[in-house]
Amino acid sequence: MRTLATPGSEPSVEALAVSGGRVVALGDVALDLVGPRTDVVDLEGGALLPGFQDAHVHPVLGGLQQLRCDLSELHDLDAYRAAVSGYAERHPELPWVEGSGWYGDVFPGGFPDRLELDRLVPDRPAALVSHDAHGVWVNSRALERAGITARTSDPDGGRILRDSGGEPTGMLLEAAADLVLRLRPAPDRSLLEAALRQAQAYLHGLGITGWQDAAVGDALGLPDTFDLYRRAADEGWLTAKVTGALWWQRDAGLEQVEEMTRRRALTASGPFRATAVKIMQDGVCENLTAAVIEAYTGHPGNHGLSFLEPDELCAAVGRLDAERFDVHLHAVGDRAVRECLDAVDASGASGWDHRHQLAHLDLVDPADTGRMGRLGVIANVQPLWARCDPVLVETKLPYLSADQQRHHFAFGSLLRGGVPLAMGSDWPVSSPDPLWGLHTAVNRTAPAADPHARDQRSQQVPLLPGEAVGVVDALRAYTVGAARANRRDDDTGTLEPGRAADLVVLDRDPLVAPPDELSAIRVRATYVDGALVHRSP
């Protein structure tokens, strides 16, 4: 079994002993503890590792996606049509048709339109969120319900896509999506609980024992999930170790910090702890809302959107740092990365053991890589995105210059620059399977079974192979690195005596398996505090 306790090495032992939910011994010492009442588990050629952790995920959204019209396992326009119309026919009682998980590259021009959705759902409003959660596809009924017409102005931080005559197409980006999403019936308590239970079981099945929920609050079209997590913890069915990143409302100002401090105090111990704050600084490159230094190719003067002005961002990060919150900053474009680093630098964050982190980091100017390392800012990356799949090649790279493309998901450069690395999925944006992420981080190609990347280029042409990371570094980023980002590294992330027995059993050792077979490794069992929470059939 791999302890992953020592940077740059891969120590292994033959046995591990657990008692009272804790690791109590390793190696020969563990074998010496075997007695008549000991439950001995034979790995049968498999491997035991610290439980994986996801440093950036949206479990309740993911659970709801699986319970609603789920398009996440499909990647074809006809399949989308069949799924949406079939779901609407099976659920005539629903006032809205809701779903998510579609990919823009299957549509002509990269975006769907209302006329297509009108044919599928003609009788009531429909709203389908994109796989990356940065846009929503709506039908004409939904536009009418929201009062969106050719005369409607783009809201701050969002865009209403329009046709050549100025009419809304049915595609709403970033904050514009809220014009419709806020009108949907809010999921009730029972549905939200079902979604969290669904998500937890799914994530445990992938070997994940803990995560950071990157949007706890009134965010992403969901009701505030803070009380849901607290109730799950109090009732004893929250088995995962969860860090809540409280959502920063960009229109609420510094006054919201007082309530965040109160919430943190309410979760000072137990499986749910609200020790971080999430700030969205920009959008995504695919819809030209990521904040970039160099203007988007073909769009002179368009540098994307910074959701907070630099002085506002500095004030927010400075106040949160002073209150000893870990700040979790969404930064996709290189300008957003620089603005976030400026804010961390100005806060004087080096005076305490902070876990400030920048999430996604699609583009990082080389001048800022070493700066991240000096500031101790964690790179919270989503490795599954770092491949030449149709989404990247067809809907993103055309907007980026040759120089920008050379700095795309630069995991290797970040690691060589001394930047701490943590990995996550952003699920339901993409699969939360850590073994798929491991495969892509190491090979810079797509897993063989990924429905969104089955073409030859995705499978065989690596994206910037010099930016790959080794298996040990990737595993550490999913274990001790993610545990540190989640402020759970005092008790999880490695297998050492005295620490929590959060474990994953794999059918093969990833440090022995051929690199091109990493995504084929399967989870046999998952344990949290020594208790079995998942076993594969």
Secondary structure, DSSP 8 states (H G I E B T S, - for coil): -B---STT---B-S-EEEETTEEEEEHHHHHHT--TT------TT-EEEE-EEEEEE-HHHHHHHHHSEE-TT---HHHHHHHHHHHHHH-TT-SSEEEEEE-GGGSGGGS--HHHHHHH--SS-EEEEETTSSEEEE-HHHHHHHT--TT----TTEEEEE-TTS-EEEEEEEGGGHHHHTTS----HHHHHHHHHHHHHHHHTTTEEEEEEEEESSBTTB---HHHHHHHHHHT---SEEEEEEE--TTTGGGHHHHHHHHHHHTSSSSEEEEEEEEE----GGGT-S--SS--TTSTT-----SS-HHHHHHHHHHHHHTT-EEEEEE-SHHHHHHHHHHHHHHTGGGS----EEEE-SB--HHHHHHHHHHT-EEEE-GGG-S--HHHHHHTGGGS-HHHHTTBS-HHHHHHTT--EEE---TTSS---HHHHHHHHHHSS--TT-TT--SHHHHHS-SSGGG---HHHHHHHHTHHHHHHTT-TTTSSS--TTSB--EEEESS-TTTS-GGGGGG--EEEEEETTEEEEE--
